[in-house]
Amino acid sequence: FKICAAEAAQVICDAERPVIIAGGGVISAGATKEVIAFAEHYNLPIVFTLMGIGGVPMSHPNVLGFTGMHGKKEANSAIYKADLIISLGSRFADRLTGNVDKYTANTKFIHVDIDPAEIDKNIPSSIGLAGDMKTILAMLMRREPTKKLDSWWAEIRSLNSEFAYDYDVNRLTLPWALHHIAKATAGKEFAFATDVGQHQMWCALHLRVEEPRTWFTSGGLGTMGYGLPAAMGAQVAYVTQGSKRRVIHVAGDGGIKMTGNEYYTIARLNLPIISIIVNNTSLGMIRQLQTVFYDKRYIACEFDYNMDYAAYAKSFGIDAYSVSTPDDFAVAFSKCLNEADKPHVIVVNLHRSFVEPMTKGGAKINEFVDFK
């Protein structure tokens, strides 16, 4: 094991364009401080898997953001250009890699995981380090870096500038609303729970999660209906602990139909959750996939029978707002923040649209679908 760690440390020192992928294992290992120290020691950029969000604060200067099928263009481009990928607690699922052969071409891998069975399972021929992440990172930091990586960071800064998201729109979009939430909650105690679908990917792209275990989402199995009961459970825990932290919950109009009855318990216990229902009258992710892979032959993904979600929430005794403009959303969200002693629901009425970026099937990780 020591020989492997020494070999891995040498590979890190030799790399010209290294990148860390921080997965859910960082959070499970409680290794946030160690990962930050490791990244700063070698001056390494960091990208997240869906389950790794919160493992390192998104405000950290080394963080590029979410990567994978719907990852940020700058994060995916950095992965594509990398000559070394250091995976910390990620299983390299297909939503992360896309085409594995193209993902691994001309790239070396160091794979750190608690489970030896994960090593070489999806990404062959990596340097595998199985065991406690904190211990492994401490061993890897025994070497002093030999490169400052100035040219690599200049290239990354160029990617950040090239692909910076433009939130200046003249209509209400979920990225705009999530960006507004991120600014309004910065530096305050909040947690975020999502359901499964388009909104989940938008949340991963546009929210700012700064602490471990403040991001609750269903990865892997992708369980629609997960969001509201997860938010409820987390909020009960915070209230029981005497914490002032509130949960902001985001769900699609599809997922809320599955477990929206939990509003009854939320109202009965007066849990101060801010619940946002994204009403785009569709199973948005299913519709998006049917657009890309089935030439817009839509089946069972469009809701043509309208439902009044605000009236539904009000039937449980919860204050609810239905909004269709940026100004209306800002006013409603401000009310939710100011009235912190009870639950609220905001129904965000949107046009049907697509989550961008989205990588092309079977393509390189930095090749994206053009929805225009």
Residue pairs with C-beta under 8 A, 6 or more apart in sequence:
1 129
1 131
2 139
4 127
4 128
4 129
5 129
5 136
5 139
5 140
6 143
7 127
8 110
8 127
8 129
8 140
9 139
9 140
9 142
9 143
10 143
11 84
11 108
11 110
11 127
12 18
12 42
12 44
12 84
12 86
12 110
12 140
12 143
12 145
13 42
13 143
13 145
13 146
13 147
14 146
15 83
15 84
15 108
15 147
16 83
16 147
16 149
16 151
16 152
17 78
17 81
17 82
17 83
17 84
17 149
17 152
17 155
18 42
18 44
18 45
18 82
18 83
18 84
18 85
18 86
18 149
18 152
19 44
19 45
19 46
19 47
19 64
19 78
19 79
19 82
19 84
19 85
19 86
20 35
20 38
20 39
20 44
20 45
20 46
20 47
20 86
20 87
20 88
21 46
21 47
21 48
21 49
21 52
21 67
21 79
21 85
21 86
21 87
21 88
21 90
21 96
22 35
22 46
22 47
22 48
22 49
22 52
22 55
22 56
22 88
22 89
22 90
23 48
23 49
23 51
23 52
23 55
23 87
23 88
23 89
23 90
23 91
24 49
24 51
24 52
24 55
24 89
24 90
24 219
25 52
25 88
25 89
25 90
25 112
25 113
25 114
25 133
26 32
26 35
26 52
26 55
26 56
26 88
26 89
26 133
26 212
27 51
27 52
27 54
27 55
27 89
27 212
27 213
28 89
28 114
29 89
29 114
29 132
29 133
29 134
30 134
30 212
31 55
31 88
31 89
31 133
31 134
31 137
32 55
32 56
32 212
34 133
34 134
34 137
34 138
35 46
35 55
35 56
35 88
35 133
35 137
36 56
36 60
37 137
37 141
38 44
38 137
38 140
38 141
39 45
39 46
39 56
39 60
39 62
40 62
41 141
41 145
42 145
43 62
43 145
43 148
43 149
43 153
44 62
44 86
44 149
45 62
45 63
45 64
45 78
45 152
45 153
45 156
46 56
46 60
46 62
46 63
46 64
47 63
47 64
47 65
47 66
47 67
47 71
47 75
47 78
47 79
48 55
48 56
48 63
48 65
48 66
48 67
48 75
48 204
49 66
49 67
49 68
49 90
49 93
49 96
49 219
50 66
50 68
50 95
50 200
50 204
50 217
50 219
51 217
51 219
51 220
52 89
52 90
53 66
53 204
53 209
53 215
53 217
54 209
54 210
54 211
54 212
54 213
54 214
54 215
55 89
55 212
56 62
56 63
57 63
57 209
57 210
57 211
58 65
58 208
58 209
58 210
59 208
59 210
64 72
64 74
64 75
64 78
64 156
64 159
64 160
65 71
65 72
65 74
65 75
65 205
66 72
66 75
66 204
66 205
67 75
67 76
67 79
67 96
67 365
68 76
68 95
68 96
68 97
68 359
69 95
69 96
69 98
69 358
69 359
70 201
70 204
70 205
70 355
70 357
70 358
70 359
71 357
71 359
71 365
72 163
72 205
72 357
73 159
73 162
73 163
73 357
73 366
73 368
74 156
74 159
74 160
74 162
74 163
76 357
76 359
76 365
76 366
77 159
77 163
77 366
78 156
78 159
79 85
79 103
79 365
79 366
80 364
80 365
80 366
81 155
81 366
82 107
83 106
83 107
83 108
84 107
84 108
84 109
84 110
85 107
85 108
85 109
85 110
86 109
86 110
86 112
87 109
87 110
87 111
87 112
87 113
87 123
87 126
88 112
88 133
88 137
89 112
89 113
89 114
89 133
90 96
90 113
91 113
91 118
91 121
91 122
92 100
92 111
92 121
92 122
92 123
93 122
93 220
94 100
94 122
97 103
97 122
97 123
97 365
98 359
98 361
98 362
98 363
98 364
98 365
99 362
99 363
99 364
100 122
100 123
102 363
102 364
102 365
103 123
103 364
103 365
104 123
104 124
108 126
108 127
109 123
109 125
109 126
109 127
110 126
110 127
110 129
111 118
111 119
111 120
111 123
111 126
111 127
111 128
111 129
112 129
112 130
112 133
112 136
112 137
113 119
113 128
113 129
113 130
114 130
114 131
114 132
114 133
115 130
116 128
116 130
118 130
119 126
119 128
119 130
120 126
120 128
129 136
165 175
165 205
165 206
167 175
167 176
167 179
169 176
169 326
171 325
171 326
171 351
172 323
172 324
172 325
172 326
172 328
172 329
172 348
172 349
172 350
173 350
173 353
174 198
174 199
174 202
174 206
174 278
174 348
174 350
175 202
175 205
175 206
176 326
177 276
177 326
177 329
177 333
177 348
178 202
178 203
178 205
178 206
178 207
178 250
179 206
180 326
180 329
180 330
180 333
181 207
181 248
181 333
182 206
182 207
182 208
184 333
184 334
184 337
185 208
185 248
186 208
189 243
189 244
189 245
189 246
190 214
190 245
190 246
190 247
190 248
191 213
191 214
191 215
191 216
191 234
191 238
191 245
191 246
191 247
191 248
192 203
192 207
192 209
192 214
192 215
192 216
192 247
192 248
192 249
192 250
193 216
193 217
193 227
193 228
193 230
193 231
193 234
193 247
193 248
193 249
193 250
194 200
194 203
194 216
194 217
194 218
194 227
194 249
194 250
194 251
195 218
195 224
195 225
195 226
195 227
195 228
195 250
195 251
195 252
195 255
195 256
196 217
196 218
196 222
196 223
196 224
196 226
196 227
196 252
196 255
196 285
197 224
197 252
197 254
197 255
197 283
197 284
197 285
198 252
198 278
198 280
198 284
198 285
198 288
198 354
198 355
199 250
199 251
199 252
199 278
199 284
200 217
200 218
200 250
201 285
201 355
202 355
203 217
203 250
204 217
205 355
209 215
214 245
216 227
216 230
216 231
216 234
216 247
217 226
217 227
218 226
218 227
218 230
224 254
224 255
224 258
225 255
225 258
225 259
226 255
226 259
227 249
227 250
227 251
227 255
227 259
228 249
228 251
228 255
228 256
228 259
228 260
228 262
228 263
228 266
228 275
229 259
229 262
230 249
231 247
231 249
231 273
231 275
232 262
232 265
232 266
232 271
232 273
234 247
235 246
235 247
235 266
235 271
235 272
235 273
236 269
236 271
238 244
238 245
238 246
238 247
239 271
244 340
246 272
246 273
246 274
246 340
247 273
247 274
248 273
248 274
248 276
249 273
249 274
249 275
249 276
250 276
250 278
251 275
251 276
251 277
251 278
252 277
252 278
252 280
252 283
252 284
253 277
253 278
253 279
253 280
253 281
253 282
253 303
253 307
253 309
254 282
254 283
254 284
254 303
256 277
256 309
257 307
260 312
263 275
263 312
263 313
263 316
263 318
263 343
263 345
264 316
266 273
266 275
266 316
266 318
266 343
267 316
267 317
267 318
267 343
270 341
270 342
270 343
271 343
272 340
272 341
272 342
272 343
273 343
273 344
274 333
274 336
274 337
274 343
274 344
274 346
275 313
275 343
275 344
275 345
275 346
276 345
276 346
276 348
277 309
277 313
277 345
277 346
277 347
277 348
278 284
278 348
278 350
279 309
279 347
279 348
279 349
279 350
280 350
280 351
280 352
280 353
281 302
281 303
281 304
281 306
281 352
282 301
282 302
282 303
282 352
283 300
283 301
283 302
283 303
284 352
284 353
284 355
285 355
286 300
286 301
287 298
287 301
287 302
287 352
288 354
288 355
288 358
290 296
290 297
290 298
290 299
290 301
291 354
291 371
292 358
292 361
292 369
293 361
302 352
308 322
309 320
309 322
309 345
309 347
310 320
310 321
310 322
310 345
310 347
311 320
313 320
313 345
313 347
314 320
318 342
318 343
318 344
318 345
319 335
319 339
319 342
319 343
319 344
319 345
320 344
320 345
320 346
320 347
321 328
321 332
321 335
321 344
321 345
321 346
321 347
322 347
322 349
323 329
323 332
323 346
323 347
323 348
323 349
324 349
329 346
329 348
332 346
333 346
335 344
336 344
336 346
354 371
356 368
356 369
356 371
357 368
357 369
358 368
358 369
358 371
359 365
359 366
359 367
359 368
359 369
360 367
360 368
360 369
